[in-house]
Amino acid sequence: MDFYCVAQEIGESLTKQHKTVATAESITGGLIASTLVSIPNCSNWFLQGCVTYSNESKSDRLNVDNNTLIAYGAVLKQVAIEMAKGIRETAKSDIGISTTGYAGPAGGDVHNPVGTVFIGISTENKSTAYKVKLLGNRNQVRKQATILALLFLQKEIALL
């Protein structure tokens, strides 16, 4: 699937609805933001992207609960939700989207093995996260997580 086509549709939908989006990325390392800014006139609907790889940056920049990070780590549904909500609120955007997960080759555990990704989406009315399990090497997992995040974002925009 072509990242660019999905991003273009997202831009068109956000433009029609006069809505904005901001990204908070960990596992995808800025791939979502990079894909979105490849669309001409994205400054009309894309406000900012933030790569928060460390727990400290998730807490400091996105207001993710530090106690959650210490107790459970960064790869958690609740963390993805808090990241998405945090970027939405700090960027003053209509939608916040986030990613956190284990790209490999190391990391993960029995419950969340390598390839586990949480994609968070936050709007004014609701915040949720999707858990997906992806296969492949580190870069394949990151690219798959990016396209899934864009597809979930596209779906959420259609519901606004």
Secondary structure, DSSP 8 states (H G I E B T S, - for coil): --HHHHHHHHHHHHHHHT--EEEEESTTTTHHHHHHTTSTTGGGTEEEEEE--SHHHHHHHH---HHHHHHH-S-SHHHHHHHHHHHHHHHT-SEEEEEEE--SSS---SSS-TTEEEEEEE-SS-EEEEEEE--SSHHHHHHHHHHHHHHHHHHHHHH-
